[in-house]
Amino acid sequence: MLRKLLFYTLTSVVLLLNGCSSSPGAYQQQGKKNLTVNVKADSSTYLEVYELDGPCNQKMKGEVKLQNGINKFALMNNKHYYLRINFKTVSLLSGSQNITLGAYVTPKSNYIYSMNAVYEDDMYDVEIKKRNIHSHKATRMTIKPLETCKEKDGKPFISIEWLPALNKSVEVL
């Protein structure tokens, strides 16, 4: 019994170390900080930043380990991003588990963006909002899996909730 426990513990450590060595680089920020991520989690939590480069071609720009509390980041205006929160948990009984939630964002200069990421007692939630810096009106954005990007006539097709009056999917040109 002790041998099995030692074997599983060492295997978990090796897998964890191997996963860390092959992880993507840190996200390189440019520009003014326009994204705030507020974290309340009892697990390791990361922000993964993807840039959409062509029809549904997601290019990972990097990831950042988040601390509990306020984390601030810069995103370039008018670029298409997918921002994903990744809650990473490791347990001897259940192994490692990743829970990911994210949203598509195209930052604009007259908006600031905020994400709330909560993972406590095996319950998780991610919320993202954009707020107009002039009117202070906040709009909740839709959380979507990264895989929802679908090609349609060679253009990226992204379902977003930024135009509540239209309440339709929007083609990003």
KAWOWO-V874626 format. One record per helix or strand of 3 or more residues. SS is the DSSP state (2 for helix, 1 for strand). FROM is the first residue (numbers start at 1). TO is the last residue. Records with the same first field share a line. If there is no record, write none. Layout:
# KAWOWO-V874626
SS->FROM-TO + FROM-TO
This chain:
# KAWOWO-V874626
2->2-21 + 146-148
1->33-41 + 44-52 + 58-66 + 69-74 + 80-91 + 95-106 + 111-120 + 123-132 + 138-141 + 150-152 + 155-158
